[in-house]
Amino acid sequence: KIAPKIISTDKLAHAAAYFVFCTTLIYGLNRNRFAFSRAVLTGLTISISYGFLMEILQYSFFPHRYFEVWDIVANIIGSLISVLVSYFFIK
């Protein structure tokens, strides 16, 4: 029963959104004279922190919305895939 929750359209959408978000951050930071490794570390920190914060805020302020650990996991996976792709195309 857990597998459908982990691999769902919602989780793929989270991963895709954070892939784009983190890639954009890394590209922008690298363009603004950040060393690639520093751009990656900063981009990952921002995107993962933002994803975690959004889960907390939606749980705290919006009725019928839930804090989902699997959403955070999907966000992190999308961000990490972004680092791999950025290494080949941005660096």
C-alpha positions as CSV (number, residue, x, y, z in Angstrom):
1,K,0.0,0.0,0.0
2,I,2.9,2.4,0.5
3,A,4.2,2.1,-3.1
4,P,1.2,3.9,-4.7
5,K,1.8,6.8,-2.3
6,I,5.5,7.1,-3.1
7,I,5.2,6.8,-6.9
8,S,2.2,9.0,-7.8
9,T,1.5,11.8,-10.1
10,D,1.6,14.2,-7.2
11,K,5.0,13.1,-6.1
12,L,6.4,13.2,-9.7
13,A,5.0,16.8,-9.9
14,H,6.8,17.7,-6.7
15,A,10.0,16.3,-8.0
16,A,9.7,18.0,-11.4
17,A,8.9,21.4,-9.8
18,Y,11.8,21.2,-7.4
19,F,14.1,20.0,-10.2
20,V,13.2,23.2,-12.2
21,F,13.4,25.4,-9.0
22,C,16.8,24.1,-7.9
23,T,18.2,24.1,-11.5
24,T,17.2,27.7,-11.9
25,L,18.8,28.6,-8.5
26,I,22.0,26.8,-9.4
27,Y,22.2,28.4,-12.8
28,G,21.4,31.9,-11.5
29,L,23.9,31.7,-8.7
30,N,26.6,30.3,-11.0
31,R,26.0,33.0,-13.5
32,N,26.4,35.6,-10.7
33,R,30.0,34.5,-10.1
34,F,29.3,31.8,-7.4
35,A,31.7,28.9,-7.8
36,F,29.8,25.9,-9.0
37,S,30.1,24.0,-5.7
38,R,28.9,27.0,-3.7
39,A,26.0,27.5,-6.2
40,V,25.0,23.9,-5.7
41,L,25.2,24.0,-1.9
42,T,23.3,27.3,-1.8
43,G,20.7,26.1,-4.3
44,L,20.1,22.8,-2.5
45,T,19.9,24.6,0.9
46,I,17.3,27.1,-0.4
47,S,15.2,24.6,-2.3
48,I,15.1,21.9,0.4
49,S,14.4,24.5,3.1
50,Y,11.7,26.1,1.0
51,G,10.0,22.7,0.4
52,F,10.1,21.9,4.1
53,L,8.7,25.3,5.1
54,M,5.9,25.0,2.5
55,E,4.8,21.7,4.0
56,I,4.7,23.2,7.5
57,L,2.8,26.3,6.4
58,Q,0.2,24.4,4.4
59,Y,-0.4,22.2,7.5
60,S,-0.5,25.1,9.9
61,F,-2.7,27.6,7.9
62,F,-4.8,25.7,5.4
63,P,-7.7,23.5,6.5
64,H,-7.8,20.0,4.9
65,R,-4.2,20.2,3.9
66,Y,-1.7,17.9,5.4
67,F,2.0,17.7,6.2
68,E,3.4,14.9,4.0
69,V,6.8,13.5,4.5
70,W,6.7,11.9,1.0
71,D,6.2,15.3,-0.5
72,I,9.4,16.5,1.2
73,V,11.2,13.3,0.0
74,A,10.0,14.0,-3.6
75,N,11.2,17.6,-3.3
76,I,14.6,16.5,-2.2
77,I,14.9,13.9,-4.9
78,G,14.0,16.5,-7.6
79,S,16.6,18.9,-6.1
80,L,19.3,16.2,-6.1
81,I,18.5,15.2,-9.7
82,S,18.9,18.9,-10.5
83,V,22.4,18.8,-9.1
84,L,23.3,15.8,-11.4
85,V,21.9,17.5,-14.5
86,S,23.5,20.8,-13.6
87,Y,26.9,19.2,-13.2
88,F,26.8,18.2,-16.9
89,F,25.1,21.2,-18.4
90,I,26.0,24.2,-16.2
91,K,29.4,23.4,-14.9
